[in-house]
């Protein structure tokens, strides 16, 4: 997809979001939303590779970490208090 087509697609996306949004969105927020819904080919390839690695890890018995453990580690790392 060429740059012209990407810009046209983003314009249509942004116009529709602004028309249907109850809050004012910035251009950065619109672009972030558009990128999430329209990842580049490179991003799709990276995501697919990560999924395959995770599946292989799972087959080898890796089960990851409990969600609460990871959340707590990130809170400590970034100095964020736990919600009360």
Buried (B, 14 or more C-beta within 10 A) or exposed (E): EEEEEEEEEBEEBBEEBEEEEEEEBEEEBBBEBBEEEEEEEEEEEEEEEEEEEEEEEEEEEEEEEEEEEEEEEEEEEEEEEEEE
